[in-house]
Amino acid sequence: MSRRALRITLFALLIAAVVGWAAYSASTLLLFLAYLTTVLYTVWGLYHLLLSWMGTRPPLEPKVRPAYYPKISMIIPARNEPILARTIEACLFNSDYPLTQKEVIVVTDDPAGERIGFWYQQRYPDNVKLLARTRFYPTKPSALNDALTLCTGEIVAVMDVEDILDRDVFLKAAAAITQYGYTAVQAILRISNFEDNWLTKVFAMEYAGWFRIWLNARYQIGAYAPLGGTGNYFRKSVLGTVGAWDPLNLAEDAEVGIRLGIAGWRVAVINARHWEEAPVTFHAWLRQRTRWFRGWMQSFWKYLSYLFTPTAVRRLGMKPLLTVLLMLITPFIVVFNWVAYGLTALWFLESSGILQIHLLPLSFPFWALIPLTFNLLYYYTWLQGSAIEGIGSKRMLLRYVPHMFFYCNIMMPLAGIRAFLQDVFTDVQWEKTAHAGRGVKWAVENEPVQLIPKSLANN
């Protein structure tokens, strides 16, 4: 039996079991869901309350320059990206790091990317390498694995093509790895096009809460810290030790972080930033979030049996182990918002005499209060992170609370359900995020992409 057939069979059995349970005793099923929702949200909420408190501490700020300048290999995976040339130039010329100790690996599978990468490779043979894939599995981690074979640096960085870097990010990453002994570091990701519309604004606030507060808190307490899809820096030798990236995982960043933890390596969040583009439409956002959620589901199924073994407890420790699980169940938690609200709706239907399902003797309709309270924690974290990152004052950003409610309670559950259905019924596919925000439009329309760097144009 194929994996897809097995997944579909298990899904059908699950549906049959739920329907049979509901037919046998609907009130027992509802009571089970009510208690399950209560337990899940209570544990989830207490954990994230701790993160919201600890995450306000400053992230790692390397106070010294690196003892030496290790060579950094920057992998830029690109497919149909009009600003690839700008990103190559930003990496080479707009950072405070010796040019001789930087190399860019452009891995692409489209003709425009090949032409741009080839020109830069010819102009800077010591700094730029092109890998034009003609036979490939169409996922980002597959491209990263192919590019890793060309990396000669001691440190390997992952760079999304829309990224703009702080000038000191290479210095801080190198110092954290060579002076502080970390195996990998994650830069804080910021959104450059947050003024495009309400979606990019809320997305920017979510990123500020996630990277500045919750991810930083995980580093502060020694918990599992899932890496972002860009702005992460690794010792190349360690990447080889853990097997690099899983080419079939759609959240390869979070998954490789699990294997780093199992291997006993330390990961830190540094006080440096990569600026990137947020999706500007709901469709683009849904495709991207579905991909992330499905990748977390893939990792959940992959590691579920292992995480409860004595070996996992011994190698990871209870705190990282539990925090891995709490991270990977995120897609299921957001879908449970609808379960909690559904239970509350049933309570009101019974209290009005329309239905008789025997929930009244059991509870006040607090099933909805649990996810709503957790939503408040989300909102607080996003507002706090946004204030710290300078996106705006909490008072000014409060007007986006209705947008946050829609984002958390409608959009996220839709993405979670879509990810689950894809995981059951379809093979792995990479739904690429289109970058069409203000930053990319400005670069393409007002500063046409030039294959020749401005610094050399007049030579």
ChimeraX attribute file (.defattr): number of C-alpha atoms within 10 A of each C-alpha:
attribute: neighborCount
match mode: 1-to-1
recipient: residues
	/A:1	7
	/A:2	7
	/A:3	11
	/A:4	14
	/A:5	12
	/A:6	12
	/A:7	16
	/A:8	17
	/A:9	14
	/A:10	13
	/A:11	15
	/A:12	12
	/A:13	12
	/A:14	12
	/A:15	12
	/A:16	12
	/A:17	12
	/A:18	14
	/A:19	13
	/A:20	12
	/A:21	15
	/A:22	14
	/A:23	11
	/A:24	11
	/A:25	11
	/A:26	16
	/A:27	16
	/A:28	15
	/A:29	15
	/A:30	20
	/A:31	16
	/A:32	12
	/A:33	17
	/A:34	19
	/A:35	12
	/A:36	14
	/A:37	21
	/A:38	19
	/A:39	13
	/A:40	17
	/A:41	21
	/A:42	15
	/A:43	12
	/A:44	18
	/A:45	19
	/A:46	13
	/A:47	13
	/A:48	21
	/A:49	17
	/A:50	14
	/A:51	22
	/A:52	26
	/A:53	13
	/A:54	18
	/A:55	27
	/A:56	19
	/A:57	13
	/A:58	15
	/A:59	22
	/A:60	19
	/A:61	14
	/A:62	18
	/A:63	10
	/A:64	12
	/A:65	14
	/A:66	18
	/A:67	10
	/A:68	10
	/A:69	18
	/A:70	20
	/A:71	20
	/A:72	28
	/A:73	27
	/A:74	27
	/A:75	26
	/A:76	27
	/A:77	25
	/A:78	24
	/A:79	18
	/A:80	14
	/A:81	17
	/A:82	20
	/A:83	23
	/A:84	26
	/A:85	20
	/A:86	21
	/A:87	20
	/A:88	24
	/A:89	18
	/A:90	16
	/A:91	23
	/A:92	21
	/A:93	16
	/A:94	15
	/A:95	17
	/A:96	14
	/A:97	21
	/A:98	15
	/A:99	15
	/A:100	12
	/A:101	16
	/A:102	23
	/A:103	25
	/A:104	29
	/A:105	26
	/A:106	29
	/A:107	25
	/A:108	23
	/A:109	19
	/A:110	15
	/A:111	12
	/A:112	16
	/A:113	25
	/A:114	19
	/A:115	14
	/A:116	21
	/A:117	27
	/A:118	19
	/A:119	17
	/A:120	22
	/A:121	18
	/A:122	13
	/A:123	12
	/A:124	14
	/A:125	13
	/A:126	14
	/A:127	18
	/A:128	22
	/A:129	22
	/A:130	24
	/A:131	19
	/A:132	20
	/A:133	16
	/A:134	9
	/A:135	7
	/A:136	11
	/A:137	14
	/A:138	17
	/A:139	20
	/A:140	24
	/A:141	22
	/A:142	20
	/A:143	25
	/A:144	22
	/A:145	17
	/A:146	16
	/A:147	24
	/A:148	22
	/A:149	8
	/A:150	15
	/A:151	21
	/A:152	14
	/A:153	19
	/A:154	17
	/A:155	26
	/A:156	24
	/A:157	26
	/A:158	20
	/A:159	26
	/A:160	21
	/A:161	24
	/A:162	23
	/A:163	25
	/A:164	23
	/A:165	22
	/A:166	16
	/A:167	18
	/A:168	15
	/A:169	21
	/A:170	25
	/A:171	20
	/A:172	24
	/A:173	32
	/A:174	29
	/A:175	23
	/A:176	27
	/A:177	23
	/A:178	20
	/A:179	17
	/A:180	15
	/A:181	12
	/A:182	18
	/A:183	22
	/A:184	27
	/A:185	26
	/A:186	29
	/A:187	29
	/A:188	26
	/A:189	26
	/A:190	27
	/A:191	25
	/A:192	22
	/A:193	22
	/A:194	24
	/A:195	15
	/A:196	15
	/A:197	13
	/A:198	15
	/A:199	21
	/A:200	23
	/A:201	23
	/A:202	23
	/A:203	24
	/A:204	26
	/A:205	28
	/A:206	22
	/A:207	22
	/A:208	28
	/A:209	28
	/A:210	22
	/A:211	23
	/A:212	31
	/A:213	26
	/A:214	26
	/A:215	27
	/A:216	28
	/A:217	26
	/A:218	24
	/A:219	24
	/A:220	20
	/A:221	15
	/A:222	14
	/A:223	22
	/A:224	27
	/A:225	29
	/A:226	25
	/A:227	26
	/A:228	19
	/A:229	18
	/A:230	22
	/A:231	25
	/A:232	24
	/A:233	26
	/A:234	23
	/A:235	20
	/A:236	21
	/A:237	14
	/A:238	16
	/A:239	20
	/A:240	11
	/A:241	11
	/A:242	16
	/A:243	12
	/A:244	20
	/A:245	23
	/A:246	19
	/A:247	18
	/A:248	19
	/A:249	26
	/A:250	27
	/A:251	26
	/A:252	28
	/A:253	22
	/A:254	23
	/A:255	24
	/A:256	21
	/A:257	23
	/A:258	24
	/A:259	19
	/A:260	24
	/A:261	22
	/A:262	21
	/A:263	14
	/A:264	13
	/A:265	15
	/A:266	19
	/A:267	28
	/A:268	26
	/A:269	27
	/A:270	23
	/A:271	19
	/A:272	23
	/A:273	20
	/A:274	23
	/A:275	20
	/A:276	24
	/A:277	27
	/A:278	30
	/A:279	23
	/A:280	22
	/A:281	15
	/A:282	12
	/A:283	12
	/A:284	18
	/A:285	21
	/A:286	21
	/A:287	19
	/A:288	21
	/A:289	22
	/A:290	25
	/A:291	27
	/A:292	23
	/A:293	26
	/A:294	27
	/A:295	24
	/A:296	25
	/A:297	24
	/A:298	22
	/A:299	24
	/A:300	18
	/A:301	11
	/A:302	12
	/A:303	18
	/A:304	14
	/A:305	10
	/A:306	12
	/A:307	19
	/A:308	12
	/A:309	10
	/A:310	11
	/A:311	12
	/A:312	17
	/A:313	17
	/A:314	11
	/A:315	14
	/A:316	23
	/A:317	16
	/A:318	14
	/A:319	13
	/A:320	22
	/A:321	21
	/A:322	16
	/A:323	18
	/A:324	26
	/A:325	16
	/A:326	17
	/A:327	17
	/A:328	24
	/A:329	17
	/A:330	17
	/A:331	26
	/A:332	16
	/A:333	21
	/A:334	21
	/A:335	19
	/A:336	21
	/A:337	24
	/A:338	17
	/A:339	19
	/A:340	24
	/A:341	20
	/A:342	15
	/A:343	21
	/A:344	21
	/A:345	15
	/A:346	20
	/A:347	24
	/A:348	16
	/A:349	14
	/A:350	16
	/A:351	15
	/A:352	10
	/A:353	9
	/A:354	10
	/A:355	12
	/A:356	14
	/A:357	16
	/A:358	17
	/A:359	21
	/A:360	14
	/A:361	6
	/A:362	9
	/A:363	13
	/A:364	11
	/A:365	18
	/A:366	16
	/A:367	24
	/A:368	19
	/A:369	15
	/A:370	20
	/A:371	27
	/A:372	18
	/A:373	13
	/A:374	19
	/A:375	19
	/A:376	14
	/A:377	17
	/A:378	22
	/A:379	21
	/A:380	17
	/A:381	27
	/A:382	28
	/A:383	27
	/A:384	23
	/A:385	28
	/A:386	25
	/A:387	19
	/A:388	17
	/A:389	16
	/A:390	10
	/A:391	20
	/A:392	16
	/A:393	14
	/A:394	16
	/A:395	9
	/A:396	11
	/A:397	17
	/A:398	15
	/A:399	10
	/A:400	16
	/A:401	16
	/A:402	10
	/A:403	14
	/A:404	25
	/A:405	16
	/A:406	11
	/A:407	16
	/A:408	20
	/A:409	19
	/A:410	15
	/A:411	17
	/A:412	23
	/A:413	21
	/A:414	20
	/A:415	24
	/A:416	26
	/A:417	18
	/A:418	20
	/A:419	23
	/A:420	19
	/A:421	14
	/A:422	16
	/A:423	21
	/A:424	18
	/A:425	14
	/A:426	12
	/A:427	11
	/A:428	17
	/A:429	15
	/A:430	16
	/A:431	16
	/A:432	14
	/A:433	17
	/A:434	18
	/A:435	21
	/A:436	16
	/A:437	21
	/A:438	17
	/A:439	19
	/A:440	20
	/A:441	15
	/A:442	12
	/A:443	14
	/A:444	15
	/A:445	9
	/A:446	9
	/A:447	12
	/A:448	13
	/A:449	16
	/A:450	14
	/A:451	16
	/A:452	15
	/A:453	15
	/A:454	10
	/A:455	9
	/A:456	7
	/A:457	9
	/A:458	7
	/A:459	5
